[in-house]
Amino acid sequence: MTTKATALLAAVALGFAVTGAQAADKASREDATLSNAKVSLTQAISIAEKQGSGQAISADYEGKKGTMRNYDIKVLSSDGQKLTKYRVNTSTGKITEASNEPFEKVFTRIKPTDLQNAQTSLKSAITSAESQAGGKAVDADTDRTGDTVRYTVKVAKADGTTEKVKVNGADGKVATAK
């Protein structure tokens, strides 16, 4: 192998190592920050669901370098006609922003009736995933597998790693964890 090729391979390997370390550091910061949040992700979902008179289909933590920020919660109205994104402050639980979302993309794969018929809610799936992985949920999404709803929850752990946990909407059981 030439010197240039060896140097290039070493640079690529170093790049992957740095990226991996940065991702682990971010997950560790998210876990530490969320451990100090006065409002949990599941509480923020309850706040948004009450405001939107519907059911949450996704929830994301939006933080920045160890400072508490917001949760972004998307709620489908009970009549299935409106999708609204609510921004909930992690410290106060107050809704700081609400905006209508286009839901054509979301509902090409999930129908409002799929959500209404699911035995497990997004909040319950988050609780199961956090228990399984031993950390704090930073991202949760709803999808459909066949005829059933499935939730994917990304959990940040104190050791700096993240784990994706899939929870079945039909029975609330953990399907997979990676």
Buried (B, 14 or more C-beta within 10 A) or exposed (E): EEEEEEEEEEEEEEEEEEEEEEEBEBBBBBBBBBEEBEBBBBBBBBBBBEBBEBBBBBBBBEBEEEEBBBBBBBBBBBEBEBBBBBBBBBEEBEBEEBEEBEBEEBBEEBEBEBBEEBEBBBBBBBBBBBEBBEBBBBBBBBBBEEEBBBBBBBBBBEEBBBBBBBBBBBEBEBBEBE
